[in-house]
């Protein structure tokens, strides 16, 4: 299957076996989560699962609604801000995505993950024609900037 990344516009081949797909379909997962949330409005994992399932169905606005609940309640913040950013990118709300990713980065300590988020922030800046700001975040990636996964960063900032 070919997948196009909304920020880099690069096509990637993905094998079905390597995808981390839920055992249930996205619609079944949403129905299950709806029931769980009706029974327990503080089932934060259900909000997270429902937000991810809505992303799979390209219902990015609804995904943001669920992540807003998590953020407002201070729950699963690193995941909520990440999903928030992804959904905003898919809606081409790049400035909002930048803010979400800036919040997400506060909750990660893995250097690679931090570099990856900085890459996403930089690519959002590229999308809104602010390449100087993008370069700031590409430089924050350190040596990861030269990793093949992030070669788009090298194009904008040496």
N, C-alpha and C positions, 0 to 999 in steps of 0.2 A: 504494500500500500504506500502511496506517496502522500507525504504530509508537508504543507507549506507553513513555515514559521511566520507569524504575522509581523514580527519586527524585522527579521533579517531577510524575509522574502526568499529564503533558500528552501529548495525542495530536498526532503530527506526521505529515503526509503526505509520503511519500518516493516519488519516481519511480524505477522500476526502473533506468532508464538512469543515474541519478545515484548509485546504490549501487556501492560498490567491492567487488563480489563476486569471489571467486576464480574462475579459469578452470575449475578442477576443482570437483566438489562437495566439501562438507566431509568426507564419508566417504572419498572418494578421497584427499583431502589428508592425512587422518589415517593412512590405509594407507601412503601414500608416506612420511610422516614416521616412522612406525613402522619401516619398512625402513631409512631413513637413520640413525635412532638406533641400531638394531641393528648397523649397519655402523660407526658412529662415535658412541659415547655422548657425545661432546663437540660434536655438531652443534647448537649453540645456536639457530640459526635454525629448525631442525626442531622444537625444543621450543616456540619462539614460534609457529610456524605451526600446530602441533598444538593449542596452547592456544586460539588464535583460532578454529580450526575447531570445537573442543569448545564454545566459547561460542555459535557459530552454531547448534549442535545442542542448546543449553540444558543442556549437561552441565557445569555450573559447578564442581562439586567436582573433576572431572577436569581442568578448566582450571587450577584452583588448584594441583593436584599438579604440572603442568608448569611453572607459573610459580615454584613453590617450588624446583624444580631450578635454574632460572635464577638465582633470588635466592641460593640456597646457594652457587652457583658464581661469583657476582659478574658475571653476563653479562646484557647487554641490560636493565639495571636499570630504566631509565625506562619501557620498554615492559612489563616484567614487573610492576612495581608498579602501573602503570595497569590492566592486565588483571586483576591480583589484586583491586584495588579494585572494578572493574566486576563481577567474578564474585561478590564478597562482597555487593555491593549487591543483585544478583539473588537471592542466597540470604537476603536480609534480615539479613545480619550487619553491621549498620551500624557498630558500634564497631570491628570489624576493618577494615572499608572505610576508616574515618577514618584508621587507622594506616597502611594501605597508601598512601592518597592523600598523607598527610603525607610518606611516604618518596619517592613519585613526584615531588613538587613540587621536591625537592632537585636533580633532574636536568634541569630545564627552565629556560630563560632568557627565553623569549618572554613578554612581559607578558600577552598575551591567554591563552596556555595556562596561565600561573600563575593568572590570574583564574578561568579555567574550573575548575581543580582546587580553588581556594578555594571556588567555588560548590558543587562536589560535596561537599566537606567540610561546608560549611554546611548543605546539604540533608540530609546524613546526620544531623547534629545535630538538625535539625528532626524527622526521623523517630523519634528517640529522646527527643523532648520536651525538648530542651535548647536552647531558642531563644536564650538569652543567649550561649551558646557559638557558635551558628550566626551570630549577628550579628557576632561578632569576625571570623569568616572572610569574611562578606559585606563588611565594611568593608575588609578587605585587598584586595578586588577593585578598589578605587579607582574611577575613572570608569567602568570596565566594568560596574559594578553597575547602571548605568542603561541599559545596552544591552538592546534588546528580547529578546535571547536569554536574558537572566538576570532577567527581570522578576519572577520568583518571589522573588528576594532582596529586592527593594524592599518586598515585602509584610511581611517580618519585621523589618526594621530600617531606620529612616529616617536 
